[in-house]
């Protein structure tokens, strides 16, 4: 057993081999960045999205991540490492990501707004589903296979579709939505955070929001939720939400 000074300052957690999986699709963003044109890069200069153009693919080291989650002390909002308190703050996230730490609060639970970007992403996924169903042989299997709706892949495809100079305005919004859904706030495997569409309608005003605080909020919730699961009993796998590679 490993003593974990966590939520109750005296909990324990089985030292088992837990498989941590990241829902963050940073690799897809890096692939899109490799195809960015000079005009697209110029349109993002000075916006909240500019730092993301320089992001590289970071692989989550699951053993280190698991060890840090076990060392988290919720009432401190910090890690206890070798008897020392190691804070993890909004400003750490700002330093790591290049995101603004102050400004208007990002509402992560807002209602979905009608958006051309949302319509385009859903339409692309629907096209892929129709093509996949058309390739399947009726009656070949007794079980109906589930079609995996990969919304982030749809955004990648749409970025390529709107790669011309004429489509740069739409491309910016799709890129922004991919950053929000696939990198900063992924909460389902390769899903889409439709309630965040409201923020991509005006790229210039995105910098008015405290994105680092919102990323920190989700990460802390993910760390504490995972820690609770580890305390409750042996588990073999955990899916981490948010920009968890920062851990």
N, C-alpha and C positions, 0 to 999 in steps of 0.2 A: 504494500500500500504506500501511496505518496501523500504526505500531509499537504493539503492545499489551503492556504490562508485566503479564503475567498469570501463569499457572501456572508457566512456566519462566523468568519475569523476562526474557524476550527473544523471545517468540513474536510472530507476525505474523498479521494477519487481513485478508482482502480487504475493502475499503471498499465493499461492495456494498449494494444496497437490500434488506435483509432484512425480511420482513413478520413482525412479532411479534404473536402472538395470545394473548389472555388467557383462561384457563379460569375465571377468577373471575366469578361471576354476581352481582355486587354490585347491579346494576340490579333484579334480581328481589327481592332483599331489601328494597330501598328501596320497591318497589311494595307489598310486604306491610306495611311500616311505615306506609304512608299509610292503611291500613285498620285499624290496631290500635285496639281499644276501650279505654276507661278501665280496665276490669277487667284486661285483658291486660297493659296497661302497669304496673298496680299489682303484678301477680304477678311481673313481672321486676325490680322495684325491689330493689336490694341483691344481685342475682345477677350472675354473670359476663356475662350476656347484656344487661344494662341499657344499656351504651354503644352497642350495635348499633342501638337504637331511634333514635338521633340521626344515624346514618350517612347521607350523601348520595351520590349517584351520581358517581363519579370516573372520568373517561375516562383510560385509560393513554396517555401521550404516547410513542409507540413510538420516535421518533428519540432522545429524551432517555434512555429506558430502554435502548436499544441502546448508546448512548454510555457509559452507566454500567457496563453489563455488560462492555464492552471495557476499562474502566478498573479492573476488580476485580483485586485481588491476593490470591489464596487464602491464602498463608501469613500475611498480615496480617489477613485478614478485614476488609478495608477497601478503599476506592476510592483510586486515585492520581489526583488532579485538580490540574492545573497544578503538578505536582511536589510536591504536599502529600498527606499521608496523611489521609484522611477516614474515620474509623471508622464501622462500622455494627454496632451491638450489639443484644443482647436488650432492653436498656433503651430503645433508640430505638424498637423495635417496641412496647414497652409504652406509650411516650409517644404514638405515632401511633394506637394502637388502643384504649387503655384496658384492655388485658388484663393479668392478673397476670404478673409476671416471675419470681416465685419460687413454690416449692411442689413438689408431687409431679410427677414426670416424666410427660408425656403419651406413651403408647406408641402410635405411629402404625402399627405392624405387628402389632397384636394380632389375636386371632381374633374372628370375628363372634359376637355373642351373640344368642340368640332374643329378639326384641323385637316388641311390638305395632306400634310405629312402622315397623319394617322390613317387616312383613307388610302394613301398610296402604299403604305407598309402592309396593311391588311389585305389589300388587293393582290399584292405580290405573293403573299403567303397562300392566299386562296388559289392563285394560279398554280403554284407548286403542288398544292394538295390535289387539285384536279388532275394534273399530269401524273402524279404518283398513283392515284386511284385508277386512272386509265391504264396503267401498266400492270396492274394486279390481275391475276387470273381468277375469275369468280369461282367459288366453291373449292379452290385448291387447298385451303386450310379451314379447319373447323373453327378456329378462333379468328376473330376480327383483329387484325394488327392495327395498333394505334399509330396515327400519323403524327410525327413530331413537328410541331410548328416552331420553326427557328426564325424568330422575328429579327434577331440581330443579323443573321445571314441575309435576310431580306433587305435590311438597311444597307449592308455592304453592297449588294447587287444594285440598289437604287443609287448609291453614290457613284457607281460606275456608269449607270445609265445617264445621270445628270452631270457627267464630267466635262461636257462642253462649256465654253464660255457663256453661252446663252442660258445655261441651266444653273449657273453658279448660285443664284439666289435660293433655289430649292435645295441645292446640294448643301449649303450652309445649315439649313434647318434639319436635314436628315442627319448630317454629321453631328450636330448638337444633340439630337435625340438619341443617336447611337452612343455618344459619350455618357449621357445621363442614364440610359437604360442598361447599357452593356458594361460600363466601367464603374461609374460612381455609385449607382443605386440598384444593382441587379438583385431582385428578390425571388425570382423564379429562374429555372434553367433556360437561358437564352430567350427570356421573355421580353416584354416591353412594359415600361411603366407609363401607361397611358395618361395618368393624372399629371405627368410632368410635361405634357405637350404644350401647356400654356406658356412655359418659359422659353420655348424655341421660336415663338412667333416673332420676337424682336431680339435678335442676337445682340444688338448694341446695349440693351438694358440688362442683359444677363449678369454683367459685372456689378450691378447694384445690389446683388444678393450675397448673403454670407454662405457660400457653397461649402467652404471648409468646415463650418459649424455643422451643416447638415450631414456631410460625410462622416464627421466625428460622431455625431449622434447615432447614425446607423451602425457604425463600427462598434461603439460601446454596447449597443443593444445586442449585436451579434456575439460579441465576446461574452457578455453576461448570460445570454440565452444558452450558448454552448457550454459554459461552465456549469449551469444548472443541470443540463442533460448529462454531463459527465458525473455529477454528484448523485443523480437519481439512480444510476445503475450502469452496468456494462453496455456499451453500444459499439457498433462496428464501423459506423460511417456518419459523418455530419456534413451538411451542406452549409457553407458560410455565405451570408448575404453581404452586400455592399462591396466597397473597394478593399477587400480583405488582404490583398497582397501588401498593404501598408503595415499590417501587423508584423 
